[in-house]
Amino acid sequence: MVQPITIKVYGSEEKCSGCVQLPSSIETKEWLEAALQRKYPDKPLDVVYVDMHQPNGKEEEETARDMIENDRIYPLVFINGDVVAEGNPRLKKVYEYIEKLPS
């Protein structure tokens, strides 16, 4: 059985100060999910939005704490636990990462 690709988009309803011209974190999650489903219709994708101010579970709490303490730009995009993008994600970089994953 093929394992789903887990994509987590961490962010906040409020945009970061350097991101006022960019889409919100939730909009980024929705855009990224739609683009990936079009590009990879046969891959099992699990795209999740995580509010950094209301994380669920220890892993999400640690990531959210790191984002806040280190003033990271969000949205922060993880694929299978690895940071793939910070701020405005580039589809090419996301696609390249997914292409390298085992089938």
The first five atom37 places (N, CA, C, CB, O) and aatype in JSON, in Angstrom:
{
  "aatype": [12, 19, 5, 14, 9, 16, 9, 11, 19, 18, 7, 15, 6, 6, 11, 4, 15, 7, 4, 19, 5, 10, 14, 15, 15, 9, 6, 16, 11, 6, 17, 10, 6, 0, 0, 10, 5, 1, 11, 18, 14, 3, 11, 14, 10, 3, 19, 19, 18, 19, 3, 12, 8, 5, 14, 2, 7, 11, 6, 6, 6, 6, 16, 0, 1, 3, 12, 9, 6, 2, 3, 1, 9, 18, 14, 10, 19, 13, 9, 2, 7, 3, 19, 19, 0, 6, 7, 2, 14, 1, 10, 11, 11, 19, 18, 6, 18, 9, 6, 11, 10, 14, 15],
  "atom_mask": [
    [1, 1, 1, 1, 1],
    [1, 1, 1, 1, 1],
    [1, 1, 1, 1, 1],
    [1, 1, 1, 1, 1],
    [1, 1, 1, 1, 1],
    [1, 1, 1, 1, 1],
    [1, 1, 1, 1, 1],
    [1, 1, 1, 1, 1],
    [1, 1, 1, 1, 1],
    [1, 1, 1, 1, 1],
    [1, 1, 1, 0, 1],
    [1, 1, 1, 1, 1],
    [1, 1, 1, 1, 1],
    [1, 1, 1, 1, 1],
    [1, 1, 1, 1, 1],
    [1, 1, 1, 1, 1],
    [1, 1, 1, 1, 1],
    [1, 1, 1, 0, 1],
    [1, 1, 1, 1, 1],
    [1, 1, 1, 1, 1],
    [1, 1, 1, 1, 1],
    [1, 1, 1, 1, 1],
    [1, 1, 1, 1, 1],
    [1, 1, 1, 1, 1],
    [1, 1, 1, 1, 1],
    [1, 1, 1, 1, 1],
    [1, 1, 1, 1, 1],
    [1, 1, 1, 1, 1],
    [1, 1, 1, 1, 1],
    [1, 1, 1, 1, 1],
    [1, 1, 1, 1, 1],
    [1, 1, 1, 1, 1],
    [1, 1, 1, 1, 1],
    [1, 1, 1, 1, 1],
    [1, 1, 1, 1, 1],
    [1, 1, 1, 1, 1],
    [1, 1, 1, 1, 1],
    [1, 1, 1, 1, 1],
    [1, 1, 1, 1, 1],
    [1, 1, 1, 1, 1],
    [1, 1, 1, 1, 1],
    [1, 1, 1, 1, 1],
    [1, 1, 1, 1, 1],
    [1, 1, 1, 1, 1],
    [1, 1, 1, 1, 1],
    [1, 1, 1, 1, 1],
    [1, 1, 1, 1, 1],
    [1, 1, 1, 1, 1],
    [1, 1, 1, 1, 1],
    [1, 1, 1, 1, 1],
    [1, 1, 1, 1, 1],
    [1, 1, 1, 1, 1],
    [1, 1, 1, 1, 1],
    [1, 1, 1, 1, 1],
    [1, 1, 1, 1, 1],
    [1, 1, 1, 1, 1],
    [1, 1, 1, 0, 1],
    [1, 1, 1, 1, 1],
    [1, 1, 1, 1, 1],
    [1, 1, 1, 1, 1],
    [1, 1, 1, 1, 1],
    [1, 1, 1, 1, 1],
    [1, 1, 1, 1, 1],
    [1, 1, 1, 1, 1],
    [1, 1, 1, 1, 1],
    [1, 1, 1, 1, 1],
    [1, 1, 1, 1, 1],
    [1, 1, 1, 1, 1],
    [1, 1, 1, 1, 1],
    [1, 1, 1, 1, 1],
    [1, 1, 1, 1, 1],
    [1, 1, 1, 1, 1],
    [1, 1, 1, 1, 1],
    [1, 1, 1, 1, 1],
    [1, 1, 1, 1, 1],
    [1, 1, 1, 1, 1],
    [1, 1, 1, 1, 1],
    [1, 1, 1, 1, 1],
    [1, 1, 1, 1, 1],
    [1, 1, 1, 1, 1],
    [1, 1, 1, 0, 1],
    [1, 1, 1, 1, 1],
    [1, 1, 1, 1, 1],
    [1, 1, 1, 1, 1],
    [1, 1, 1, 1, 1],
    [1, 1, 1, 1, 1],
    [1, 1, 1, 0, 1],
    [1, 1, 1, 1, 1],
    [1, 1, 1, 1, 1],
    [1, 1, 1, 1, 1],
    [1, 1, 1, 1, 1],
    [1, 1, 1, 1, 1],
    [1, 1, 1, 1, 1],
    [1, 1, 1, 1, 1],
    [1, 1, 1, 1, 1],
    [1, 1, 1, 1, 1],
    [1, 1, 1, 1, 1],
    [1, 1, 1, 1, 1],
    [1, 1, 1, 1, 1],
    [1, 1, 1, 1, 1],
    [1, 1, 1, 1, 1],
    [1, 1, 1, 1, 1],
    [1, 1, 1, 1, 1]
  ],
  "atom_positions": [
    [[0.83, -1.18, 0.0], [0.0, 0.0, 0.0], [0.88, 1.25, 0.0], [-0.95, 0.0, 1.21], [1.88, 1.31, 0.71]],
    [[0.5, 2.23, -0.79], [1.26, 3.46, -0.91], [0.96, 4.36, 0.29], [0.94, 4.19, -2.23], [-0.2, 4.6, 0.62]],
    [[2.03, 4.85, 0.93], [1.87, 5.75, 2.06], [1.46, 7.14, 1.58], [3.17, 5.82, 2.88], [2.0, 7.62, 0.58]],
    [[0.53, 7.78, 2.26], [0.16, 9.14, 1.86], [1.31, 10.11, 2.11], [-1.1, 9.6, 2.62], [2.13, 9.92, 3.01]],
    [[1.36, 11.14, 1.3], [2.33, 12.22, 1.47], [1.67, 13.24, 2.39], [2.76, 12.86, 0.08], [0.62, 13.8, 2.06]],
    [[2.28, 13.47, 3.54], [1.71, 14.39, 4.52], [2.32, 15.76, 4.34], [1.93, 13.87, 5.96], [3.53, 15.94, 4.45]],
    [[1.46, 16.73, 4.06], [1.89, 18.11, 3.86], [1.2, 18.94, 4.92], [1.55, 18.62, 2.42], [-0.03, 18.99, 5.0]],
    [[2.01, 19.62, 5.75], [1.46, 20.48, 6.79], [1.86, 21.91, 6.49], [1.95, 20.05, 8.22], [3.03, 22.22, 6.26]],
    [[0.87, 22.78, 6.49], [1.09, 24.2, 6.28], [0.82, 24.89, 7.61], [0.19, 24.78, 5.13], [-0.33, 25.01, 8.03]],
    [[1.89, 25.35, 8.26], [1.78, 26.05, 9.53], [1.65, 27.54, 9.27], [3.0, 25.75, 10.44], [2.33, 28.09, 8.41]],
    [[0.77, 28.19, 10.01], [0.62, 29.62, 9.86], [-0.31, 30.19, 10.89], [0.0, 0.0, 0.0], [-0.53, 29.61, 11.95]],
    [[-0.86, 31.35, 10.57], [-1.75, 32.06, 11.47], [-2.78, 32.8, 10.65], [-0.96, 33.02, 12.38], [-2.56, 33.12, 9.48]],
    [[-3.91, 33.08, 11.28], [-4.92, 33.88, 10.59], [-4.37, 35.27, 10.28], [-6.2, 33.99, 11.42], [-4.71, 35.87, 9.27]],
    [[-3.51, 35.78, 11.17], [-2.86, 37.06, 10.94], [-1.64, 36.83, 10.07], [-2.47, 37.73, 12.28], [-0.9, 35.87, 10.27]],
    [[-1.44, 37.7, 9.1], [-0.27, 37.59, 8.24], [0.96, 38.12, 8.97], [-0.48, 38.36, 6.91], [0.85, 39.02, 9.81]],
    [[2.12, 37.56, 8.65], [3.34, 38.07, 9.25], [3.62, 39.46, 8.68], [4.55, 37.1, 9.0], [3.14, 39.8, 7.6]],
    [[4.39, 40.26, 9.4], [4.6, 41.65, 9.01], [5.23, 41.79, 7.63], [5.47, 42.34, 10.03], [4.97, 42.78, 6.93]],
    [[6.04, 40.85, 7.22], [6.68, 40.91, 5.9], [5.85, 40.28, 4.8], [0.0, 0.0, 0.0], [6.29, 40.22, 3.65]],
    [[4.65, 39.82, 5.13], [3.85, 39.05, 4.17], [2.51, 39.71, 3.83], [3.6, 37.67, 4.71], [1.6, 39.04, 3.35]],
    [[2.38, 41.0, 4.07], [1.07, 41.64, 3.9], [0.55, 41.59, 2.48], [1.14, 43.07, 4.34], [-0.66, 41.64, 2.28]],
    [[1.42, 41.48, 1.48], [0.98, 41.43, 0.08], [0.72, 40.0, -0.4], [2.02, 42.08, -0.8], [0.24, 39.8, -1.51]],
    [[1.03, 39.02, 0.43], [0.9, 37.61, 0.05], [-0.43, 37.04, 0.54], [2.09, 36.79, 0.62], [-1.08, 37.62, 1.41]],
    [[-0.83, 35.89, -0.01], [-2.05, 35.22, 0.48], [-1.88, 34.79, 1.94], [-2.39, 33.99, -0.4], [-0.75, 34.65, 2.42]],
    [[-2.98, 34.59, 2.63], [-2.93, 34.12, 4.01], [-2.42, 32.68, 4.03], [-4.34, 34.21, 4.69], [-2.33, 32.02, 2.99]],
    [[-2.09, 32.2, 5.21], [-1.62, 30.82, 5.36], [-2.7, 29.82, 4.95], [-1.19, 30.55, 6.81], [-2.4, 28.8, 4.32]],
    [[-3.95, 30.11, 5.29], [-5.05, 29.21, 4.91], [-5.23, 29.22, 3.4], [-6.37, 29.63, 5.61], [-5.42, 28.16, 2.79]],
    [[-5.17, 30.4, 2.78], [-5.27, 30.48, 1.32], [-4.12, 29.74, 0.65], [-5.28, 31.94, 0.86], [-4.3, 29.1, -0.38]],
    [[-2.93, 29.84, 1.24], [-1.77, 29.13, 0.71], [-1.99, 27.62, 0.77], [-0.5, 29.51, 1.47], [-1.67, 26.91, -0.18]],
    [[-2.53, 27.13, 1.89], [-2.82, 25.7, 2.03], [-3.79, 25.26, 0.96], [-3.4, 25.39, 3.44], [-3.58, 24.22, 0.32]],
    [[-4.86, 26.02, 0.74], [-5.87, 25.66, -0.25], [-5.3, 25.68, -1.67], [-7.08, 26.6, -0.16], [-5.58, 24.79, -2.47]],
    [[-4.5, 26.69, -1.98], [-3.86, 26.82, -3.29], [-2.89, 25.66, -3.53], [-3.12, 28.17, -3.41], [-2.89, 25.04, -4.6]],
    [[-2.07, 25.37, -2.52], [-1.09, 24.3, -2.63], [-1.78, 22.94, -2.8], [-0.18, 24.28, -1.39], [-1.35, 22.12, -3.61]],
    [[-2.82, 22.71, -2.03], [-3.57, 21.45, -2.13], [-4.16, 21.27, -3.53], [-4.7, 21.41, -1.07], [-4.05, 20.19, -4.11]],
    [[-4.78, 22.31, -4.07], [-5.37, 22.23, -5.41], [-4.3, 21.98, -6.47], [-6.14, 23.53, -5.73], [-4.49, 21.16, -7.36]],
    [[-3.17, 22.69, -6.38], [-2.09, 22.52, -7.36], [-1.51, 21.11, -7.3], [-0.98, 23.55, -7.12], [-1.25, 20.5, -8.34]],
    [[-1.31, 20.59, -6.1], [-0.74, 19.25, -5.96], [-1.71, 18.16, -6.41], [-0.34, 19.01, -4.51], [-1.28, 17.16, -6.99]],
    [[-2.99, 18.34, -6.16], [-3.98, 17.35, -6.61], [-4.07, 17.33, -8.14], [-5.36, 17.65, -6.0], [-4.29, 16.27, -8.73]],
    [[-3.9, 18.5, -8.78], [-3.89, 18.53, -10.25], [-2.63, 17.85, -10.8], [-3.97, 19.99, -10.76], [-2.71, 17.09, -11.76]],
    [[-1.48, 18.13, -10.19], [-0.2, 17.6, -10.66], [-0.06, 16.11, -10.36], [0.97, 18.37, -10.02], [0.49, 15.36, -11.17]],
    [[-0.56, 15.68, -9.22], [-0.4, 14.29, -8.77], [-1.76, 13.67, -8.44], [0.54, 14.21, -7.54], [-2.02, 13.36, -7.28]],
    [[-2.62, 13.48, -9.43], [-3.95, 12.96, -9.14], [-3.95, 11.53, -8.57], [-4.79, 12.99, -10.38], [-4.9, 11.13, -7.91]],
    [[-2.88, 10.77, -8.83], [-2.83, 9.38, -8.38], [-2.04, 9.19, -7.08], [-2.24, 8.53, -9.45], [-1.94, 8.07, -6.59]],
    [[-1.49, 10.27, -6.53], [-0.74, 10.16, -5.28], [-1.66, 10.49, -4.1], [0.52, 11.1, -5.29], [-2.44, 11.44, -4.17]],
    [[-1.57, 9.7, -3.04], [-2.38, 10.0, -1.86], [-1.76, 11.17, -1.09], [-2.5, 8.75, -0.94], [-0.69, 11.05, -0.51]],
    [[-2.45, 12.3, -1.1], [-1.97, 13.51, -0.45], [-2.83, 13.83, 0.76], [-1.96, 14.7, -1.44], [-4.06, 13.76, 0.7]],
    [[-2.19, 14.19, 1.85], [-2.88, 14.62, 3.05], [-2.36, 16.01, 3.37], [-2.65, 13.62, 4.26], [-1.3, 16.16, 3.98]],
    [[-3.12, 17.04, 2.96], [-2.71, 18.43, 3.15], [-3.49, 19.01, 4.33], [-2.95, 19.27, 1.86], [-4.72, 19.02, 4.33]],
    [[-2.75, 19.49, 5.33], [-3.35, 19.94, 6.58], [-2.87, 21.35, 6.92], [-3.01, 18.96, 7.73], [-1.69, 21.66, 6.76]],
    [[-3.77, 22.19, 7.39], [-3.41, 23.51, 7.9], [-3.29, 23.41, 9.42], [-4.47, 24.59, 7.49], [-4.15, 22.83, 10.08]],
    [[-2.22, 23.97, 9.96], [-2.01, 23.99, 11.41], [-1.88, 25.45, 11.85], [-0.73, 23.16, 11.82], [-0.97, 26.16, 11.42]],
    [[-2.8, 25.89, 12.71], [-2.7, 27.23, 13.27], [-1.61, 27.2, 14.34], [-4.08, 27.7, 13.86], [-1.72, 26.47, 15.32]],
    [[-0.58, 28.0, 14.15], [0.56, 27.96, 15.07], [0.19, 28.44, 16.48], [1.69, 28.82, 14.53], [0.95, 28.23, 17.42]],
    [[-0.96, 29.09, 16.61], [-1.41, 29.54, 17.93], [-2.36, 28.53, 18.59], [-2.09, 30.89, 17.81], [-2.75, 28.71, 19.74]],
    [[-2.73, 27.48, 17.85], [-3.6, 26.42, 18.38], [-3.13, 25.06, 17.86], [-5.08, 26.68, 18.0], [-3.89, 24.36, 17.2]],
    [[-1.87, 24.69, 18.15], [-1.36, 23.41, 17.64], [-2.03, 22.23, 18.34], [0.15, 23.33, 17.82], [-2.57, 22.36, 19.44]],
    [[-1.97, 21.08, 17.67], [-2.54, 19.84, 18.19], [-1.42, 18.83, 18.38], [-3.64, 19.28, 17.23], [-0.79, 18.44, 17.4]],
    [[-1.17, 18.41, 19.57], [-0.16, 17.39, 19.82], [1.24, 17.97, 20.0], [0.0, 0.0, 0.0], [1.5, 19.13, 19.7]],
    [[2.12, 17.12, 20.5], [3.48, 17.54, 20.87], [4.29, 18.04, 19.66], [4.21, 16.39, 21.54], [4.94, 19.08, 19.75]],
    [[4.25, 17.31, 18.55], [5.04, 17.7, 17.38], [4.62, 19.08, 16.87], [4.88, 16.66, 16.26], [5.47, 19.92, 16.59]],
    [[3.32, 19.3, 16.75], [2.84, 20.59, 16.28], [3.14, 21.7, 17.29], [1.32, 20.53, 16.0], [3.45, 22.82, 16.9]],
    [[3.06, 21.4, 18.58], [3.38, 22.39, 19.61], [4.85, 22.79, 19.52], [3.06, 21.83, 21.01], [5.16, 23.98, 19.63]],
    [[5.74, 21.83, 19.33], [7.17, 22.12, 19.22], [7.47, 22.96, 17.99], [7.98, 20.83, 19.19], [8.27, 23.9, 18.05]],
    [[6.84, 22.62, 16.87], [7.06, 23.39, 15.65], [6.53, 24.8, 15.81], [6.38, 22.7, 14.46], [7.2, 25.76, 15.42]],
    [[5.34, 24.95, 16.37], [4.76, 26.27, 16.58], [5.63, 27.11, 17.52], [3.34, 26.14, 17.15], [5.84, 28.3, 17.28]],
    [[6.14, 26.5, 18.58], [7.01, 27.21, 19.51], [8.28, 27.68, 18.79], [7.37, 26.3, 20.72], [8.73, 28.81, 18.99]],
    [[8.85, 26.81, 17.96], [10.05, 27.17, 17.19], [9.75, 28.35, 16.26], [10.55, 25.96, 16.37], [10.56, 29.27, 16.14]],
    [[8.6, 28.32, 15.61], [8.22, 29.4, 14.7], [8.13, 30.73, 15.44], [6.88, 29.08, 14.01], [8.61, 31.75, 14.95]],
    [[7.51, 30.71, 16.61], [7.31, 31.94, 17.37], [8.63, 32.44, 17.97], [6.27, 31.72, 18.47], [8.96, 33.62, 17.87]],
    [[9.38, 31.52, 18.61], [10.63, 31.91, 19.28], [11.69, 32.38, 18.29], [11.17, 30.76, 20.1], [12.48, 33.27, 18.6]],
    [[11.72, 31.78, 17.11], [12.76, 32.12, 16.12], [12.25, 33.06, 15.05], [13.29, 30.86, 15.48], [12.94, 33.3, 14.05]],
    [[11.05, 33.6, 15.25], [10.48, 34.59, 14.34], [10.55, 34.12, 12.89], [11.2, 35.92, 14.49], [10.98, 34.86, 12.0]],
    [[10.13, 32.88, 12.65], [10.16, 32.32, 11.3], [9.04, 32.9, 10.46], [10.04, 30.79, 11.35], [7.97, 33.24, 10.96]],
    [[9.32, 33.01, 9.18], [8.33, 33.53, 8.24], [7.33, 32.41, 7.96], [9.0, 34.04, 6.92], [7.71, 31.26, 7.75]],
    [[6.08, 32.76, 7.95], [5.05, 31.76, 7.65], [4.21, 32.21, 6.49], [4.18, 31.49, 8.87], [4.14, 33.41, 6.21]],
    [[3.56, 31.29, 5.8], [3.4, 29.89, 6.17], [4.72, 29.11, 6.05], [2.34, 29.24, 5.3], [5.59, 29.42, 5.24]],
    [[4.81, 28.1, 6.87], [5.94, 27.18, 6.87], [5.38, 25.84, 6.38], [6.61, 27.05, 8.3], [4.46, 25.29, 6.97]],
    [[5.94, 25.33, 5.29], [5.41, 24.12, 4.64], [6.34, 22.93, 4.9], [5.23, 24.35, 3.12], [7.53, 22.97, 4.59]],
    [[5.76, 21.89, 5.47], [6.48, 20.63, 5.73], [5.91, 19.55, 4.83], [6.38, 20.22, 7.24], [4.7, 19.48, 4.61]],
    [[6.79, 18.69, 4.31], [6.35, 17.48, 3.62], [7.01, 16.31, 4.33], [6.71, 17.52, 2.08], [8.23, 16.23, 4.41]],
    [[6.18, 15.42, 4.83], [6.65, 14.26, 5.59], [7.66, 14.66, 6.67], [7.29, 13.24, 4.65], [8.64, 13.95, 6.9]],
    [[7.42, 15.79, 7.32], [8.25, 16.23, 8.43], [9.43, 17.11, 8.07], [0.0, 0.0, 0.0], [10.09, 17.62, 8.98]],
    [[9.72, 17.32, 6.8], [10.84, 18.16, 6.37], [10.34, 19.52, 5.9], [11.63, 17.47, 5.24], [9.34, 19.61, 5.19]],
    [[11.04, 20.58, 6.31], [10.69, 21.93, 5.85], [11.03, 22.05, 4.37], [11.43, 23.02, 6.68], [12.17, 21.81, 3.96]],
    [[10.03, 22.42, 3.58], [10.21, 22.56, 2.13], [10.11, 24.02, 1.7], [9.18, 21.72, 1.39], [10.69, 24.41, 0.7]],
    [[9.37, 24.81, 2.46], [9.2, 26.22, 2.09], [8.9, 27.05, 3.33], [8.08, 26.39, 1.04], [8.25, 26.59, 4.28]],
    [[9.38, 28.28, 3.3], [9.12, 29.24, 4.36], [8.69, 30.53, 3.69], [10.38, 29.46, 5.29], [9.38, 31.04, 2.81]],
    [[7.54, 31.05, 4.1], [7.02, 32.24, 3.42], [6.2, 31.82, 2.22], [0.0, 0.0, 0.0], [5.39, 30.9, 2.31]],
    [[6.39, 32.47, 1.11], [5.64, 32.19, -0.12], [6.23, 30.95, -0.8], [5.67, 33.41, -1.07], [7.3, 31.05, -1.41]],
    [[5.57, 29.78, -0.73], [6.16, 28.56, -1.3], [6.22, 28.61, -2.83], [5.36, 27.34, -0.86], [5.32, 29.13, -3.48]],
    [[7.28, 28.06, -3.37], [7.45, 27.95, -4.82], [7.06, 26.53, -5.23], [8.93, 28.27, -5.25], [7.61, 25.55, -4.73]],
    [[6.1, 26.44, -6.15], [5.62, 25.11, -6.57], [6.75, 24.25, -7.11], [4.54, 25.25, -7.63], [6.79, 23.05, -6.84]],
    [[7.67, 24.84, -7.87], [8.76, 24.06, -8.45], [9.55, 23.34, -7.36], [9.7, 24.97, -9.27], [9.88, 22.16, -7.51]],
    [[9.85, 24.02, -6.27], [10.6, 23.41, -5.17], [9.78, 22.3, -4.51], [10.99, 24.48, -4.13], [10.33, 21.25, -4.17]],
    [[8.49, 22.53, -4.33], [7.61, 21.52, -3.73], [7.53, 20.29, -4.65], [6.19, 22.1, -3.48], [7.64, 19.16, -4.18]],
    [[7.34, 20.52, -5.96], [7.29, 19.42, -6.92], [8.59, 18.63, -6.9], [7.01, 19.94, -8.33], [8.57, 17.4, -6.91]],
    [[9.73, 19.32, -6.88], [11.03, 18.64, -6.87], [11.16, 17.74, -5.65], [12.18, 19.67, -6.89], [11.67, 16.62, -5.75]],
    [[10.71, 18.21, -4.49], [10.78, 17.41, -3.3], [9.92, 16.16, -3.43], [10.35, 18.22, -2.1], [10.35, 15.06, -3.09]],
    [[8.69, 16.34, -3.92], [7.78, 15.2, -4.06], [8.33, 14.2, -5.06], [6.37, 15.69, -4.49], [8.2, 12.99, -4.86]],
    [[8.93, 14.67, -6.14], [9.5, 13.77, -7.15], [10.59, 12.89, -6.58], [10.04, 14.57, -8.31], [10.79, 11.77, -7.06]],
    [[11.29, 13.36, -5.57], [12.39, 12.6, -4.96], [11.9, 11.56, -3.95], [13.36, 13.54, -4.27], [12.67, 10.69, -3.53]],
    [[10.63, 11.63, -3.57], [10.1, 10.68, -2.61], [9.97, 9.3, -3.25], [8.74, 11.15, -2.06], [9.69, 9.19, -4.44]],
    [[10.19, 8.24, -2.46], [10.0, 6.9, -3.0], [8.55, 6.68, -3.4], [10.43, 5.83, -1.97], [7.62, 7.15, -2.74]],
    [[8.36, 5.97, -4.49], [6.99, 5.72, -4.99], [6.32, 4.62, -4.24], [7.02, 5.37, -6.46], [5.17, 4.28, -4.54]]
  ]
}
